[in-house]
Amino acid sequence: MVLWGVFISAFLIGFSGAMMPGPMLGITIDGSLRKGYIAGPLVVLGHGILELILIIIMAFGLKDFFSNSTVAGFIGLFGGAFLAWMGYGMIKSSIKKSVSLENQGARSGAGGRNLVLAGALVSATNPYFILWWASTGMESIRQSYTLGLIGVLFFFIGHILSDFTWFLAISIAFSRGQKLINDTVYRWMILLLGIFIIVFSIYFVGSGWEMLSNRTALY
């Protein structure tokens, strides 16, 4: 996988978490109505600091852990399965029209003034965030690290750029109290992204299976 491949895949996969309704989206909409378009970048800054810490821990602290082909194989299988589950959920929620940008700010309960801190806190306490990094995120870091630290850097830039792009767009759309992204467009975006996520999950599963198969062939 070349560096630009790492960047593009990280960018696209990053949208799978960024675009789904949740506390981070809620505080971004709420903050946009209060502070304007700057809310999105501030929330992503807090979120990004937490993710950067996680990536550093994984890249350095788990280096030997990743080098074990059996461990790496299972991470690939689990990460791919989780990615497929996310994609399926996105497609299902889009078709059933169960996802919406309506009332996200009202449900967030995030009236705090420090949006950077809020972005970090809602991420750290979000089970979905933890599960993503324990599976798909870990496998992404493992594959990026095969290209060295530059590969990890390209992954991080691509991943955080997807968050920045989406939440900045949300902030601009809601900053004047007017929603410029309607739910029909939003659901189509979720549907198409869900399809991509499932296709990419096949790559993760295939990579993990190949590593386990090669490990077995040695015995």
HELIX and SHEET records of a PDB file:
HELIX    1   1 LEU A    3  ALA A   18  1                                  16    
HELIX    2   2 PRO A   23  LYS A   35  1                                  13    
HELIX    3   3 ALA A   39  ILE A   56  1                                  18    
HELIX    4   4 ILE A   57  GLY A   61  3                                   5    
HELIX    5   5 LYS A   63  SER A   67  1                                   5    
HELIX    6   6 SER A   69  ILE A   95  1                                  27    
HELIX    7   7 GLN A  104  SER A  108  1                                   5    
HELIX    8   8 LEU A  115  ALA A  124  1                                  10    
HELIX    9   9 PRO A  127  TRP A  132  1                                   6    
HELIX   10  10 TRP A  133  GLY A  137  3                                   5    
HELIX   11  11 MET A  138  TYR A  145  1                                   8    
HELIX   12  12 LEU A  149  PHE A  174  1                                  26    
HELIX   13  13 ASP A  183  ALA A  217  1                                  35    
END                                                                             
